[in-house]
Amino acid sequence: MQISRENAQQIAVEFVKKKKNTDKIDVAAVEQHREDWVVRGTCPIDMEGHPWAERFEVVVNPKGKIKAMNASLL
């Protein structure tokens, strides 16, 4: 069973919210790569009292499970 683009985005956003402890997630792109969905975007993080933006990429498999996550400072 293949999940939809919207479901993949929702799964990725909820995962990033929990992982980064933030409610502000900006999704820039949702693309299908082979059978997986790749969700890219940014979220704010607090680094020693200073606000920074962090870029993330979450890979969601066809069953709706998180396969991988990468994050880096902008």
mmCIF file of the N, C-alpha and C atoms, coordinates in Angstrom:
data_MODEL
# 
_entry.id   MODEL 
# 
loop_
_atom_site.group_PDB 
_atom_site.id 
_atom_site.type_symbol 
_atom_site.label_atom_id 
_atom_site.label_alt_id 
_atom_site.label_comp_id 
_atom_site.label_asym_id 
_atom_site.label_entity_id 
_atom_site.label_seq_id 
_atom_site.pdbx_PDB_ins_code 
_atom_site.Cartn_x 
_atom_site.Cartn_y 
_atom_site.Cartn_z 
_atom_site.occupancy 
_atom_site.B_iso_or_equiv 
_atom_site.pdbx_formal_charge 
_atom_site.auth_seq_id 
_atom_site.auth_comp_id 
_atom_site.auth_asym_id 
_atom_site.auth_atom_id 
_atom_site.pdbx_PDB_model_num 
ATOM 1   N N  . MET A 1 1  ? 0.834  -1.190 0.000  1.00 0.00 ? 1  MET A N  1 
ATOM 2   C CA . MET A 1 1  ? 0.000  0.000  0.000  1.00 0.00 ? 1  MET A CA 1 
ATOM 3   C C  . MET A 1 1  ? 0.876  1.252  0.000  1.00 0.00 ? 1  MET A C  1 
ATOM 4   N N  . GLN A 1 2  ? 0.602  2.158  -0.886 1.00 0.00 ? 2  GLN A N  1 
ATOM 5   C CA . GLN A 1 2  ? 1.370  3.397  -1.016 1.00 0.00 ? 2  GLN A CA 1 
ATOM 6   C C  . GLN A 1 2  ? 0.634  4.533  -0.295 1.00 0.00 ? 2  GLN A C  1 
ATOM 7   N N  . ILE A 1 3  ? 1.342  5.283  0.544  1.00 0.00 ? 3  ILE A N  1 
ATOM 8   C CA . ILE A 1 3  ? 0.707  6.419  1.202  1.00 0.00 ? 3  ILE A CA 1 
ATOM 9   C C  . ILE A 1 3  ? 0.699  7.612  0.250  1.00 0.00 ? 3  ILE A C  1 
ATOM 10  N N  . SER A 1 4  ? -0.197 8.552  0.511  1.00 0.00 ? 4  SER A N  1 
ATOM 11  C CA . SER A 1 4  ? -0.306 9.728  -0.353 1.00 0.00 ? 4  SER A CA 1 
ATOM 12  C C  . SER A 1 4  ? 0.746  10.773 0.004  1.00 0.00 ? 4  SER A C  1 
ATOM 13  N N  . ARG A 1 5  ? 0.900  11.719 -0.878 1.00 0.00 ? 5  ARG A N  1 
ATOM 14  C CA . ARG A 1 5  ? 1.822  12.841 -0.675 1.00 0.00 ? 5  ARG A CA 1 
ATOM 15  C C  . ARG A 1 5  ? 1.466  13.601 0.609  1.00 0.00 ? 5  ARG A C  1 
ATOM 16  N N  . GLU A 1 6  ? 0.169  13.856 0.805  1.00 0.00 ? 6  GLU A N  1 
ATOM 17  C CA . GLU A 1 6  ? -0.294 14.590 1.982  1.00 0.00 ? 6  GLU A CA 1 
ATOM 18  C C  . GLU A 1 6  ? -0.002 13.824 3.269  1.00 0.00 ? 6  GLU A C  1 
ATOM 19  N N  . ASN A 1 7  ? -0.223 12.503 3.245  1.00 0.00 ? 7  ASN A N  1 
ATOM 20  C CA . ASN A 1 7  ? 0.064  11.687 4.427  1.00 0.00 ? 7  ASN A CA 1 
ATOM 21  C C  . ASN A 1 7  ? 1.552  11.669 4.740  1.00 0.00 ? 7  ASN A C  1 
ATOM 22  N N  . ALA A 1 8  ? 2.377  11.570 3.708  1.00 0.00 ? 8  ALA A N  1 
ATOM 23  C CA . ALA A 1 8  ? 3.830  11.578 3.913  1.00 0.00 ? 8  ALA A CA 1 
ATOM 24  C C  . ALA A 1 8  ? 4.269  12.897 4.542  1.00 0.00 ? 8  ALA A C  1 
ATOM 25  N N  . GLN A 1 9  ? 3.704  13.999 4.052  1.00 0.00 ? 9  GLN A N  1 
ATOM 26  C CA . GLN A 1 9  ? 4.044  15.314 4.606  1.00 0.00 ? 9  GLN A CA 1 
ATOM 27  C C  . GLN A 1 9  ? 3.625  15.407 6.069  1.00 0.00 ? 9  GLN A C  1 
ATOM 28  N N  . GLN A 1 10 ? 2.423  14.955 6.386  1.00 0.00 ? 10 GLN A N  1 
ATOM 29  C CA . GLN A 1 10 ? 1.920  15.007 7.759  1.00 0.00 ? 10 GLN A CA 1 
ATOM 30  C C  . GLN A 1 10 ? 2.786  14.159 8.696  1.00 0.00 ? 10 GLN A C  1 
ATOM 31  N N  . ILE A 1 11 ? 3.173  12.974 8.262  1.00 0.00 ? 11 ILE A N  1 
ATOM 32  C CA . ILE A 1 11 ? 4.025  12.091 9.069  1.00 0.00 ? 11 ILE A CA 1 
ATOM 33  C C  . ILE A 1 11 ? 5.369  12.758 9.333  1.00 0.00 ? 11 ILE A C  1 
ATOM 34  N N  . ALA A 1 12 ? 5.963  13.344 8.298  1.00 0.00 ? 12 ALA A N  1 
ATOM 35  C CA . ALA A 1 12 ? 7.263  14.004 8.440  1.00 0.00 ? 12 ALA A CA 1 
ATOM 36  C C  . ALA A 1 12 ? 7.174  15.213 9.368  1.00 0.00 ? 12 ALA A C  1 
ATOM 37  N N  . VAL A 1 13 ? 6.134  16.025 9.217  1.00 0.00 ? 13 VAL A N  1 
ATOM 38  C CA . VAL A 1 13 ? 5.968  17.217 10.059 1.00 0.00 ? 13 VAL A CA 1 
ATOM 39  C C  . VAL A 1 13 ? 5.812  16.823 11.524 1.00 0.00 ? 13 VAL A C  1 
ATOM 40  N N  . GLU A 1 14 ? 4.997  15.825 11.808 1.00 0.00 ? 14 GLU A N  1 
ATOM 41  C CA . GLU A 1 14 ? 4.819  15.374 13.195 1.00 0.00 ? 14 GLU A CA 1 
ATOM 42  C C  . GLU A 1 14 ? 6.128  14.845 13.769 1.00 0.00 ? 14 GLU A C  1 
ATOM 43  N N  . PHE A 1 15 ? 6.895  14.130 12.964 1.00 0.00 ? 15 PHE A N  1 
ATOM 44  C CA . PHE A 1 15 ? 8.184  13.596 13.401 1.00 0.00 ? 15 PHE A CA 1 
ATOM 45  C C  . PHE A 1 15 ? 9.148  14.731 13.752 1.00 0.00 ? 15 PHE A C  1 
ATOM 46  N N  . VAL A 1 16 ? 9.247  15.729 12.878 1.00 0.00 ? 16 VAL A N  1 
ATOM 47  C CA . VAL A 1 16 ? 10.156 16.857 13.122 1.00 0.00 ? 16 VAL A CA 1 
ATOM 48  C C  . VAL A 1 16 ? 9.700  17.658 14.339 1.00 0.00 ? 16 VAL A C  1 
ATOM 49  N N  . LYS A 1 17 ? 8.390  17.848 14.496 1.00 0.00 ? 17 LYS A N  1 
ATOM 50  C CA . LYS A 1 17 ? 7.865  18.569 15.668 1.00 0.00 ? 17 LYS A CA 1 
ATOM 51  C C  . LYS A 1 17 ? 8.323  17.906 16.964 1.00 0.00 ? 17 LYS A C  1 
ATOM 52  N N  . LYS A 1 18 ? 8.209  16.589 17.025 1.00 0.00 ? 18 LYS A N  1 
ATOM 53  C CA . LYS A 1 18 ? 8.614  15.860 18.229 1.00 0.00 ? 18 LYS A CA 1 
ATOM 54  C C  . LYS A 1 18 ? 10.129 15.876 18.409 1.00 0.00 ? 18 LYS A C  1 
ATOM 55  N N  . LYS A 1 19 ? 10.853 15.658 17.324 1.00 0.00 ? 19 LYS A N  1 
ATOM 56  C CA . LYS A 1 19 ? 12.315 15.569 17.382 1.00 0.00 ? 19 LYS A CA 1 
ATOM 57  C C  . LYS A 1 19 ? 12.953 16.903 17.766 1.00 0.00 ? 19 LYS A C  1 
ATOM 58  N N  . LYS A 1 20 ? 12.430 17.995 17.221 1.00 0.00 ? 20 LYS A N  1 
ATOM 59  C CA . LYS A 1 20 ? 13.028 19.318 17.430 1.00 0.00 ? 20 LYS A CA 1 
ATOM 60  C C  . LYS A 1 20 ? 12.290 20.154 18.473 1.00 0.00 ? 20 LYS A C  1 
ATOM 61  N N  . ASN A 1 21 ? 11.215 19.612 19.028 1.00 0.00 ? 21 ASN A N  1 
ATOM 62  C CA . ASN A 1 21 ? 10.434 20.291 20.058 1.00 0.00 ? 21 ASN A CA 1 
ATOM 63  C C  . ASN A 1 21 ? 9.986  21.687 19.604 1.00 0.00 ? 21 ASN A C  1 
ATOM 64  N N  . THR A 1 22 ? 9.361  21.756 18.440 1.00 0.00 ? 22 THR A N  1 
ATOM 65  C CA . THR A 1 22 ? 8.857  23.013 17.898 1.00 0.00 ? 22 THR A CA 1 
ATOM 66  C C  . THR A 1 22 ? 7.554  22.770 17.155 1.00 0.00 ? 22 THR A C  1 
ATOM 67  N N  . ASP A 1 23 ? 6.724  23.807 17.078 1.00 0.00 ? 23 ASP A N  1 
ATOM 68  C CA . ASP A 1 23 ? 5.469  23.708 16.337 1.00 0.00 ? 23 ASP A CA 1 
ATOM 69  C C  . ASP A 1 23 ? 5.553  24.392 14.979 1.00 0.00 ? 23 ASP A C  1 
ATOM 70  N N  . LYS A 1 24 ? 6.616  25.154 14.755 1.00 0.00 ? 24 LYS A N  1 
ATOM 71  C CA . LYS A 1 24 ? 6.745  25.912 13.502 1.00 0.00 ? 24 LYS A CA 1 
ATOM 72  C C  . LYS A 1 24 ? 7.600  25.129 12.506 1.00 0.00 ? 24 LYS A C  1 
ATOM 73  N N  . ILE A 1 25 ? 6.929  24.478 11.581 1.00 0.00 ? 25 ILE A N  1 
ATOM 74  C CA . ILE A 1 25 ? 7.603  23.690 10.548 1.00 0.00 ? 25 ILE A CA 1 
ATOM 75  C C  . ILE A 1 25 ? 7.179  24.250 9.193  1.00 0.00 ? 25 ILE A C  1 
ATOM 76  N N  . ASP A 1 26 ? 8.145  24.616 8.381  1.00 0.00 ? 26 ASP A N  1 
ATOM 77  C CA . ASP A 1 26 ? 7.860  25.105 7.032  1.00 0.00 ? 26 ASP A CA 1 
ATOM 78  C C  . ASP A 1 26 ? 8.313  24.057 6.022  1.00 0.00 ? 26 ASP A C  1 
ATOM 79  N N  . VAL A 1 27 ? 7.351  23.452 5.340  1.00 0.00 ? 27 VAL A N  1 
ATOM 80  C CA . VAL A 1 27 ? 7.666  22.444 4.330  1.00 0.00 ? 27 VAL A CA 1 
ATOM 81  C C  . VAL A 1 27 ? 7.895  23.151 2.997  1.00 0.00 ? 27 VAL A C  1 
ATOM 82  N N  . ALA A 1 28 ? 9.042  22.892 2.386  1.00 0.00 ? 28 ALA A N  1 
ATOM 83  C CA . ALA A 1 28 ? 9.389  23.516 1.110  1.00 0.00 ? 28 ALA A CA 1 
ATOM 84  C C  . ALA A 1 28 ? 9.067  22.611 -0.077 1.00 0.00 ? 28 ALA A C  1 
ATOM 85  N N  . ALA A 1 29 ? 9.228  21.297 0.107  1.00 0.00 ? 29 ALA A N  1 
ATOM 86  C CA . ALA A 1 29 ? 9.005  20.377 -1.014 1.00 0.00 ? 29 ALA A CA 1 
ATOM 87  C C  . ALA A 1 29 ? 8.667  18.982 -0.512 1.00 0.00 ? 29 ALA A C  1 
ATOM 88  N N  . VAL A 1 30 ? 7.814  18.307 -1.266 1.00 0.00 ? 30 VAL A N  1 
ATOM 89  C CA . VAL A 1 30 ? 7.508  16.893 -1.031 1.00 0.00 ? 30 VAL A CA 1 
ATOM 90  C C  . VAL A 1 30 ? 7.664  16.210 -2.386 1.00 0.00 ? 30 VAL A C  1 
ATOM 91  N N  . GLU A 1 31 ? 8.641  15.320 -2.477 1.00 0.00 ? 31 GLU A N  1 
ATOM 92  C CA . GLU A 1 31 ? 8.931  14.662 -3.752 1.00 0.00 ? 31 GLU A CA 1 
ATOM 93  C C  . GLU A 1 31 ? 8.971  13.158 -3.571 1.00 0.00 ? 31 GLU A C  1 
ATOM 94  N N  . GLN A 1 32 ? 8.575  12.450 -4.611 1.00 0.00 ? 32 GLN A N  1 
ATOM 95  C CA . GLN A 1 32 ? 8.674  10.997 -4.568 1.00 0.00 ? 32 GLN A CA 1 
ATOM 96  C C  . GLN A 1 32 ? 9.984  10.584 -5.224 1.00 0.00 ? 32 GLN A C  1 
ATOM 97  N N  . HIS A 1 33 ? 10.748 9.775  -4.500 1.00 0.00 ? 33 HIS A N  1 
ATOM 98  C CA . HIS A 1 33 ? 12.024 9.267  -5.001 1.00 0.00 ? 33 HIS A CA 1 
ATOM 99  C C  . HIS A 1 33 ? 11.946 7.751  -4.946 1.00 0.00 ? 33 HIS A C  1 
ATOM 100 N N  . ARG A 1 34 ? 11.842 7.140  -6.109 1.00 0.00 ? 34 ARG A N  1 
ATOM 101 C CA . ARG A 1 34 ? 11.543 5.708  -6.227 1.00 0.00 ? 34 ARG A CA 1 
ATOM 102 C C  . ARG A 1 34 ? 10.223 5.458  -5.503 1.00 0.00 ? 34 ARG A C  1 
ATOM 103 N N  . GLU A 1 35 ? 10.213 4.636  -4.468 1.00 0.00 ? 35 GLU A N  1 
ATOM 104 C CA . GLU A 1 35 ? 8.962  4.374  -3.748 1.00 0.00 ? 35 GLU A CA 1 
ATOM 105 C C  . GLU A 1 35 ? 8.808  5.243  -2.511 1.00 0.00 ? 35 GLU A C  1 
ATOM 106 N N  . ASP A 1 36 ? 9.870  5.898  -2.091 1.00 0.00 ? 36 ASP A N  1 
ATOM 107 C CA . ASP A 1 36 ? 9.844  6.705  -0.870 1.00 0.00 ? 36 ASP A CA 1 
ATOM 108 C C  . ASP A 1 36 ? 9.421  8.144  -1.155 1.00 0.00 ? 36 ASP A C  1 
ATOM 109 N N  . TRP A 1 37 ? 8.904  8.812  -0.119 1.00 0.00 ? 37 TRP A N  1 
ATOM 110 C CA . TRP A 1 37 ? 8.618  10.239 -0.174 1.00 0.00 ? 37 TRP A CA 1 
ATOM 111 C C  . TRP A 1 37 ? 9.735  10.972 0.552  1.00 0.00 ? 37 TRP A C  1 
ATOM 112 N N  . VAL A 1 38 ? 10.205 12.069 -0.028 1.00 0.00 ? 38 VAL A N  1 
ATOM 113 C CA . VAL A 1 38 ? 11.232 12.902 0.592  1.00 0.00 ? 38 VAL A CA 1 
ATOM 114 C C  . VAL A 1 38 ? 10.593 14.255 0.891  1.00 0.00 ? 38 VAL A C  1 
ATOM 115 N N  . VAL A 1 39 ? 10.571 14.610 2.178  1.00 0.00 ? 39 VAL A N  1 
ATOM 116 C CA . VAL A 1 39 ? 9.970  15.870 2.622  1.00 0.00 ? 39 VAL A CA 1 
ATOM 117 C C  . VAL A 1 39 ? 11.099 16.779 3.084  1.00 0.00 ? 39 VAL A C  1 
ATOM 118 N N  . ARG A 1 40 ? 11.177 17.977 2.481  1.00 0.00 ? 40 ARG A N  1 
ATOM 119 C CA . ARG A 1 40 ? 12.231 18.938 2.827  1.00 0.00 ? 40 ARG A CA 1 
ATOM 120 C C  . ARG A 1 40 ? 11.602 20.223 3.342  1.00 0.00 ? 40 ARG A C  1 
ATOM 121 N N  . GLY A 1 41 ? 12.319 20.871 4.267  1.00 0.00 ? 41 GLY A N  1 
ATOM 122 C CA . GLY A 1 41 ? 11.826 22.137 4.786  1.00 0.00 ? 41 GLY A CA 1 
ATOM 123 C C  . GLY A 1 41 ? 12.765 22.714 5.817  1.00 0.00 ? 41 GLY A C  1 
ATOM 124 N N  . THR A 1 42 ? 12.241 23.673 6.590  1.00 0.00 ? 42 THR A N  1 
ATOM 125 C CA . THR A 1 42 ? 13.029 24.320 7.638  1.00 0.00 ? 42 THR A CA 1 
ATOM 126 C C  . THR A 1 42 ? 12.215 24.400 8.922  1.00 0.00 ? 42 THR A C  1 
ATOM 127 N N  . CYS A 1 43 ? 12.943 24.542 10.026 1.00 0.00 ? 43 CYS A N  1 
ATOM 128 C CA . CYS A 1 43 ? 12.317 24.749 11.324 1.00 0.00 ? 43 CYS A CA 1 
ATOM 129 C C  . CYS A 1 43 ? 13.269 25.577 12.183 1.00 0.00 ? 43 CYS A C  1 
ATOM 130 N N  . PRO A 1 44 ? 12.726 26.354 13.132 1.00 0.00 ? 44 PRO A N  1 
ATOM 131 C CA . PRO A 1 44 ? 13.595 27.135 14.007 1.00 0.00 ? 44 PRO A CA 1 
ATOM 132 C C  . PRO A 1 44 ? 14.152 26.266 15.126 1.00 0.00 ? 44 PRO A C  1 
ATOM 133 N N  . ILE A 1 45 ? 15.375 26.565 15.545 1.00 0.00 ? 45 ILE A N  1 
ATOM 134 C CA . ILE A 1 45 ? 15.946 25.905 16.715 1.00 0.00 ? 45 ILE A CA 1 
ATOM 135 C C  . ILE A 1 45 ? 16.591 26.967 17.588 1.00 0.00 ? 45 ILE A C  1 
ATOM 136 N N  . ASP A 1 46 ? 16.766 26.654 18.849 1.00 0.00 ? 46 ASP A N  1 
ATOM 137 C CA . ASP A 1 46 ? 17.415 27.560 19.790 1.00 0.00 ? 46 ASP A CA 1 
ATOM 138 C C  . ASP A 1 46 ? 18.798 27.002 20.081 1.00 0.00 ? 46 ASP A C  1 
ATOM 139 N N  . MET A 1 47 ? 19.812 27.771 19.735 1.00 0.00 ? 47 MET A N  1 
ATOM 140 C CA . MET A 1 47 ? 21.182 27.327 19.951 1.00 0.00 ? 47 MET A CA 1 
ATOM 141 C C  . MET A 1 47 ? 21.843 28.258 20.951 1.00 0.00 ? 47 MET A C  1 
ATOM 142 N N  . GLU A 1 48 ? 21.909 27.808 22.200 1.00 0.00 ? 48 GLU A N  1 
ATOM 143 C CA . GLU A 1 48 ? 22.512 28.586 23.280 1.00 0.00 ? 48 GLU A CA 1 
ATOM 144 C C  . GLU A 1 48 ? 21.897 29.979 23.381 1.00 0.00 ? 48 GLU A C  1 
ATOM 145 N N  . GLY A 1 49 ? 20.578 30.048 23.292 1.00 0.00 ? 49 GLY A N  1 
ATOM 146 C CA . GLY A 1 49 ? 19.871 31.315 23.436 1.00 0.00 ? 49 GLY A CA 1 
ATOM 147 C C  . GLY A 1 49 ? 19.735 32.124 22.163 1.00 0.00 ? 49 GLY A C  1 
ATOM 148 N N  . HIS A 1 50 ? 20.273 31.637 21.065 1.00 0.00 ? 50 HIS A N  1 
ATOM 149 C CA . HIS A 1 50 ? 20.191 32.348 19.791 1.00 0.00 ? 50 HIS A CA 1 
ATOM 150 C C  . HIS A 1 50 ? 19.305 31.569 18.823 1.00 0.00 ? 50 HIS A C  1 
ATOM 151 N N  . PRO A 1 51 ? 18.351 32.244 18.183 1.00 0.00 ? 51 PRO A N  1 
ATOM 152 C CA . PRO A 1 51 ? 17.497 31.546 17.212 1.00 0.00 ? 51 PRO A CA 1 
ATOM 153 C C  . PRO A 1 51 ? 18.234 31.284 15.901 1.00 0.00 ? 51 PRO A C  1 
ATOM 154 N N  . TRP A 1 52 ? 18.107 30.078 15.401 1.00 0.00 ? 52 TRP A N  1 
ATOM 155 C CA . TRP A 1 52 ? 18.706 29.686 14.128 1.00 0.00 ? 52 TRP A CA 1 
ATOM 156 C C  . TRP A 1 52 ? 17.656 28.938 13.319 1.00 0.00 ? 52 TRP A C  1 
ATOM 157 N N  . ALA A 1 53 ? 17.857 28.891 12.038 1.00 0.00 ? 53 ALA A N  1 
ATOM 158 C CA . ALA A 1 53 ? 16.991 28.074 11.185 1.00 0.00 ? 53 ALA A CA 1 
ATOM 159 C C  . ALA A 1 53 ? 17.749 26.803 10.822 1.00 0.00 ? 53 ALA A C  1 
ATOM 160 N N  . GLU A 1 54 ? 17.031 25.712 10.821 1.00 0.00 ? 54 GLU A N  1 
ATOM 161 C CA . GLU A 1 54 ? 17.635 24.429 10.476 1.00 0.00 ? 54 GLU A CA 1 
ATOM 162 C C  . GLU A 1 54 ? 16.877 23.829 9.294  1.00 0.00 ? 54 GLU A C  1 
ATOM 163 N N  . ARG A 1 55 ? 17.612 23.333 8.348  1.00 0.00 ? 55 ARG A N  1 
ATOM 164 C CA . ARG A 1 55 ? 17.026 22.660 7.193  1.00 0.00 ? 55 ARG A CA 1 
ATOM 165 C C  . ARG A 1 55 ? 16.909 21.176 7.522  1.00 0.00 ? 55 ARG A C  1 
ATOM 166 N N  . PHE A 1 56 ? 15.799 20.563 7.116  1.00 0.00 ? 56 PHE A N  1 
ATOM 167 C CA . PHE A 1 56 ? 15.641 19.128 7.353  1.00 0.00 ? 56 PHE A CA 1 
ATOM 168 C C  . PHE A 1 56 ? 15.203 18.416 6.079  1.00 0.00 ? 56 PHE A C  1 
ATOM 169 N N  . GLU A 1 57 ? 15.486 17.123 6.065  1.00 0.00 ? 57 GLU A N  1 
ATOM 170 C CA . GLU A 1 57 ? 15.026 16.239 4.999  1.00 0.00 ? 57 GLU A CA 1 
ATOM 171 C C  . GLU A 1 57 ? 14.616 14.935 5.672  1.00 0.00 ? 57 GLU A C  1 
ATOM 172 N N  . VAL A 1 58 ? 13.370 14.553 5.486  1.00 0.00 ? 58 VAL A N  1 
ATOM 173 C CA . VAL A 1 58 ? 12.847 13.326 6.087  1.00 0.00 ? 58 VAL A CA 1 
ATOM 174 C C  . VAL A 1 58 ? 12.416 12.391 4.958  1.00 0.00 ? 58 VAL A C  1 
ATOM 175 N N  . VAL A 1 59 ? 12.850 11.138 5.045  1.00 0.00 ? 59 VAL A N  1 
ATOM 176 C CA . VAL A 1 59 ? 12.471 10.127 4.054  1.00 0.00 ? 59 VAL A CA 1 
ATOM 177 C C  . VAL A 1 59 ? 11.428 9.218  4.698  1.00 0.00 ? 59 VAL A C  1 
ATOM 178 N N  . VAL A 1 60 ? 10.263 9.125  4.049  1.00 0.00 ? 60 VAL A N  1 
ATOM 179 C CA . VAL A 1 60 ? 9.154  8.311  4.544  1.00 0.00 ? 60 VAL A CA 1 
ATOM 180 C C  . VAL A 1 60 ? 8.938  7.165  3.555  1.00 0.00 ? 60 VAL A C  1 
ATOM 181 N N  . ASN A 1 61 ? 8.908  5.927  4.072  1.00 0.00 ? 61 ASN A N  1 
ATOM 182 C CA . ASN A 1 61 ? 8.735  4.777  3.176  1.00 0.00 ? 61 ASN A CA 1 
ATOM 183 C C  . ASN A 1 61 ? 7.264  4.616  2.770  1.00 0.00 ? 61 ASN A C  1 
ATOM 184 N N  . PRO A 1 62 ? 6.956  3.732  1.821  1.00 0.00 ? 62 PRO A N  1 
ATOM 185 C CA . PRO A 1 62 ? 5.586  3.580  1.323  1.00 0.00 ? 62 PRO A CA 1 
ATOM 186 C C  . PRO A 1 62 ? 4.567  3.173  2.389  1.00 0.00 ? 62 PRO A C  1 
ATOM 187 N N  . LYS A 1 63 ? 5.037  2.597  3.490  1.00 0.00 ? 63 LYS A N  1 
ATOM 188 C CA . LYS A 1 63 ? 4.126  2.185  4.564  1.00 0.00 ? 63 LYS A CA 1 
ATOM 189 C C  . LYS A 1 63 ? 3.924  3.279  5.609  1.00 0.00 ? 63 LYS A C  1 
ATOM 190 N N  . GLY A 1 64 ? 4.593  4.430  5.446  1.00 0.00 ? 64 GLY A N  1 
ATOM 191 C CA . GLY A 1 64 ? 4.417  5.541  6.373  1.00 0.00 ? 64 GLY A CA 1 
ATOM 192 C C  . GLY A 1 64 ? 5.406  5.570  7.521  1.00 0.00 ? 64 GLY A C  1 
ATOM 193 N N  . LYS A 1 65 ? 6.460  4.802  7.422  1.00 0.00 ? 65 LYS A N  1 
ATOM 194 C CA . LYS A 1 65 ? 7.493  4.774  8.469  1.00 0.00 ? 65 LYS A CA 1 
ATOM 195 C C  . LYS A 1 65 ? 8.648  5.688  8.077  1.00 0.00 ? 65 LYS A C  1 
ATOM 196 N N  . ILE A 1 66 ? 9.236  6.348  9.086  1.00 0.00 ? 66 ILE A N  1 
ATOM 197 C CA . ILE A 1 66 ? 10.396 7.203  8.851  1.00 0.00 ? 66 ILE A CA 1 
ATOM 198 C C  . ILE A 1 66 ? 11.590 6.315  8.538  1.00 0.00 ? 66 ILE A C  1 
ATOM 199 N N  . LYS A 1 67 ? 12.213 6.557  7.410  1.00 0.00 ? 67 LYS A N  1 
ATOM 200 C CA . LYS A 1 67 ? 13.362 5.765  6.975  1.00 0.00 ? 67 LYS A CA 1 
ATOM 201 C C  . LYS A 1 67 ? 14.665 6.467  7.356  1.00 0.00 ? 67 LYS A C  1 
ATOM 202 N N  . ALA A 1 68 ? 14.673 7.807  7.250  1.00 0.00 ? 68 ALA A N  1 
ATOM 203 C CA . ALA A 1 68 ? 15.883 8.571  7.564  1.00 0.00 ? 68 ALA A CA 1 
ATOM 204 C C  . ALA A 1 68 ? 15.523 10.032 7.777  1.00 0.00 ? 68 ALA A C  1 
ATOM 205 N N  . MET A 1 69 ? 16.393 10.727 8.514  1.00 0.00 ? 69 MET A N  1 
ATOM 206 C CA . MET A 1 69 ? 16.253 12.173 8.679  1.00 0.00 ? 69 MET A CA 1 
ATOM 207 C C  . MET A 1 69 ? 17.636 12.789 8.679  1.00 0.00 ? 69 MET A C  1 
ATOM 208 N N  . ASN A 1 70 ? 17.786 13.868 7.942  1.00 0.00 ? 70 ASN A N  1 
ATOM 209 C CA . ASN A 1 70 ? 19.015 14.653 7.944  1.00 0.00 ? 70 ASN A CA 1 
ATOM 210 C C  . ASN A 1 70 ? 18.643 16.083 8.285  1.00 0.00 ? 70 ASN A C  1 
ATOM 211 N N  . ALA A 1 71 ? 19.496 16.741 9.064  1.00 0.00 ? 71 ALA A N  1 
ATOM 212 C CA . ALA A 1 71 ? 19.262 18.137 9.417  1.00 0.00 ? 71 ALA A CA 1 
ATOM 213 C C  . ALA A 1 71 ? 20.588 18.876 9.416  1.00 0.00 ? 71 ALA A C  1 
ATOM 214 N N  . SER A 1 72 ? 20.538 20.148 9.012  1.00 0.00 ? 72 SER A N  1 
ATOM 215 C CA . SER A 1 72 ? 21.745 20.975 9.023  1.00 0.00 ? 72 SER A CA 1 
ATOM 216 C C  . SER A 1 72 ? 21.354 22.437 9.194  1.00 0.00 ? 72 SER A C  1 
ATOM 217 N N  . LEU A 1 73 ? 22.250 23.205 9.799  1.00 0.00 ? 73 LEU A N  1 
ATOM 218 C CA . LEU A 1 73 ? 21.998 24.628 9.984  1.00 0.00 ? 73 LEU A CA 1 
ATOM 219 C C  . LEU A 1 73 ? 22.027 25.341 8.645  1.00 0.00 ? 73 LEU A C  1 
ATOM 220 N N  . LEU A 1 74 ? 21.207 26.360 8.525  1.00 0.00 ? 74 LEU A N  1 
ATOM 221 C CA . LEU A 1 74 ? 21.227 27.173 7.301  1.00 0.00 ? 74 LEU A CA 1 
ATOM 222 C C  . LEU A 1 74 ? 22.335 28.186 7.368  1.00 0.00 ? 74 LEU A C  1 
# 
